[in-house]
């Protein structure tokens, strides 16, 4: 097979987006794993309490493939990476090949000793942890439901004291927007390298999001004041573009971010996908139906080698044809209209 036929080229430098597990200690109401109107309990129609183990990783991410990987983003669509039993060992495996590992976490799991070991592993490398902390002691738990702010701060402090790189990522809401300046100051005092603001688009066109806390009480999330956030920004050059004002704006060119970055997505089930946005969607099911491929069996690293999967349909002709015909609504929204959460640094 001609390797250039696929949108993924395993012979040039690659990146990967990898979900180690769908397990999580938190119950964020806007997360796909959460039943927001049922005490923020996990949606067991989606959550399988499954994870990728070290042996499976080693079998698919061979030394030869790892020699061509520059970066691996451990960020779950449903889970928190430290919830995977062998998260530390998997990080150690990748770092051993000089791969930059980006681990995204709410920081509420594991002991301080575990975070010290991770920090010692990452120290002196480009690898880093993104701590997602949306407020201070009295507000963070309103979105990061079931997490404990004090434990998160102790874990982050222990990690940062090793000299490893850490970033504080903050989603502003109406209930925590007044704490942005204080959180920024705290992040600098603790030694975080960056403080990033994430303007979530999960509100859609609504101005409120109602959910039920574990104690049965109702809570509402509201968007932060954009003028307040913009006034604090100092670095917007690297920010993701915000969604256009006209949500129906039509742009004809789909420039697939995954193809450009050579960055596939692998789910905790082992399923390989083009990206985290299209994974599990009706668009993706349609692509696999056109390809005549059973994704769950044929394109699953538990059953077949990763490098073979990446060179097969629907990654050869089915996706490019759909892009040319504007037939993938998810691709149009994310990689043509650029309807993504905007990230920028303070």
N, C-alpha and C positions, 0 to 999 in steps of 0.2 A: 504494500500500500504506500502510495506517495504521501509522506508525512505532511507536506504542505497543503494537502487536500483538506485537512482538519483545521478548525478554528484554533485548536491547541497544537502547538508544535513542541514535542517533547525533546527536540534536539537543540532548542535554544533556551536561554535562561527562563525559568519558570517561577511563579509564585503560587501558593495554594491558600485557600480559605478552608479551614478544617474545624468541624464541630466534633470535639472529643466525646461529648455526652449530651443527652437531653435532660440530665438531672440538674436540679437547681435548688438552692436553699431559699431563694427569694420567690415572691409571688407578685411581680410587677403587673399591675392591672392591664397595661397596654400590650403586654407580651402575648404572643400567640399560644403559649402553653397555659395561660390563665383564664379561668372562668370568672370574669370580673364581677358578675352579678350573683355569684354563688360563693361568697366569702373568700374570693381569690384562691379557690382550690385549683389544683392542676387539672387540666382537661385530659383525661385518660384516653380519649379517642386519638390524641396526638402524642402523648408522652408514653414511651415504652420503658423508661428507666434502663436505658441501654448505653453502652459506651464502646469506644474503640480502644483495644488494648495494645500493649507494646509489641507483642508478637505479630499482630495484624499490621501494625504500622511498619515494622521492619520488613515484612513480606512484600509490601507494596512500595514502600519508599526505600528502594534498594540503595546501596552506596553509590551506584552508577547514576541513578536518578537524583539523589541528594547532591551530587557534585554539580548539578545544573539548576539547583533551587537557590534562589537568593533570599526568599522570605516566606514564612508561613504564619498566617494569622489565625490564632486559636481563639475564635469568637463564635459562640454557639447561637444558632437561631432560637433554640429553646433552652439550652443548658448553660451552666457556668463551668468553664474548664477545670478548676480545682476539684469539682465534684467527681471527676474521673479518678479512679483509684491509682492509675499509673501516670497521672498528668506530669509529675516531676520527672519521672524516668523518660517519658516521651520528649519532654523539653531537653533533657540531657542528651538524648540521642540526636536530635536535630542540631543543637548547638555544637555538638562534636564535629559536625560537618561544616561549621562556619556559617550556618544558616541563621539569619535574623528571625527570632521568634517574637511575635507580638501576642501577648496573652491578655485577653479582655475579661475583667471580672468585677463583681460587686465587692470583692474583698472580704466578704463575711464568713467564708469557710476556712477551715484548716487552722492549725496552731501557729503561734509566732515562730516556733522552731522550723516549721515547714516553710514559712515565708522567708526565713533567714537562709535556708538551704537554696531556695529559688533565687534569692538575691545574690548569693555567692556564685551560683551558676551563671547568672546574667552579667554580673559585674565585670567590667572591662570589655564587654561586647556591645553591639548595637541592639541586642534584644532588650525588650522592655515589657512592663505591665501597664495596661490602661485600667486604672481604678475608676469605676463608674459610681460616683458619689453625688447624689442630687440634693444637696442641702447640708445642714448641720444637724446637731443632735436632736433638735425638736422637729425637723422636717424631712430628713432623708428617708425615714421609714414610711412616710406617707405615699411615696412611689415605690421605693425598694422595700415593699411589704415583707415582714418577717426578718429583716436584717437588723443588726445591733450596731449603732454608730460607734460606740466605744471599742468594740472588737475590731471593726474595720480600721479604725485609726491606729490601734495597736499593731495590727498586721502590716499596715502600710508603713508605719514608722520603722518597724523591724526590717522590712524589705529595703527601704530607702537607706537605712544606716549601713548597709553593705556596700553602698556606692553604685548600686544598679540603677538603671533609668526607670523612672515611673512618671506617668502622666495622670492628672486628675481630670476626668471628663464629667461635665455637669450639664444636665438637662434642665433648663429654666422653666418653671411654671409660675403661676401667679402666687402660689403659696411659698415659694422659696426665692423669688427674684430679688427680694430685699437683702438676701444673704450672699449674693454674688461677690461683692467686694470683700466681705469678711472671709469667704471661702478661698478667694484668690490670695489674700494675705496669708492665710493658714497654709495654703499649698506651697507658697514660697518659703515660709519658715520651716516647713517639714522637709524641703529639698526636692519637691516635684520639679521635673524639668520643664513641664508645660501645663497650662490650665486651659482646657478646651471646652468651649460651649457648643452644645449640640441642639440645634433648633429642630425638634422633632416635627415630622409632618403627619404623625399618627392621629392628630385631631381631624385631618381631612378638612372639610369645609365647616366643621362644627366648632363652636367656641367652648364646649364643655364635654367632659367625659365622666359619667357617673359609674361608680363601682361600690362594692360592698366589702368592707374590711373584715378580717377574720372574726371580730367580735360581733358582727352582724350590723354594725352601723354603716350608714351610707356616707360616701365621701365623693367630692367632685374635683376633678382636675380641670384647670383652666389655663389657657396659654399665657405666657409671660408677655409683658409689654415690650414689643419689638424695639421701640425707641429707646427704652432703658438699656436693653442689651447692646444695641448698636453704639450707644454713647460710651460704653465701656470697652468696645473692641479697639485693639491696637494693631492687629494683624489679620487682614482679610484677604491677603493675596493668595493664601493657600486654602481658603475656605471653599467648600463644595458650593456650587451655584444653588441658589434657592429656587424653589418651584416658581415658574412664571406667574404673573398676576392673573393672566387669563388661563385658567386650568384647561381650556379647550384649545389652546394655541397649538397649531399643527406645524411640526417640523419634519421635513422629509428624510433627514439623514439619521440613521441609527448607527452610532459608533459604539459597538459593544465593548464595555469596559473590561470584561473578562477576556475577550479576544486580544485587546490591545495590551493588557498586562500579562497575558498568557497565564491566567489565574482561575483554574477550576474550583468548584466547591464540592466538598465531601461531607455528607451528613453523618450523624452518629450511627445511623442504621447501616452505614457502609455505602449508601447510594451516592453515585456521582452525578453532579448537576452542573449546568452552565454557570449558575450564580445563585446567591442566597435569595435574590428577589424573585426569580422565576421558579425556584425549587418548590415542589408540591402544588403548583398552580395548574389551572386548567390549560393554560398556554403550554406548559411543559408536557402535560399528558398528551396534548394534541401533537406536539413535536415527536414524541416517542411512538404515538400511534402511526404517524406518517412514515416513520422509520421502520415500523414493524418490529420494534425491539421492546422486550419486557424489561423496563428499567430496574425493577426490584430484584430481578434475578440476574439478568445479563450484564447490567451496568452497576454492579455492586462489588466493592473490593473484597467482600467476604467470600465471593464466589469466583471472581476472575481478576487477573492482573490489571492494575491501574493503567499502566502504559498502553495496553491493548485497548481498553475502554475509550481512552481519550482520542484515539485515532479512528473511531467508528462513527456511524450515523447515530444520532442526528447532528453530530458536530461537523460533518463534511459538507453536506449540501442542504439539509433540511432547514437548519437555522439561517444560513445566508439567504436562502430563497424566501423565507418568512420575513426577514428584515427588508428585503427588496420590495416585497409586496405590502409592507406595513401590516402584516397579519398577526403580529404578536403584541397585544395591548400592553403587556408588562414591559416588554422591550421598548415600546414607543414611549411609555411614561418615564421609564428610568434612564434610558440612554438616547432619547431624542428630545423629549421635553424637559429632561433633567429634573424630574420631580423626586428629589432626594432630600434627606435631612441635611441641613447646612452645618458644617463644622468650622469653627474658627478659634483662634487663640486670643486670650486676653493678656 
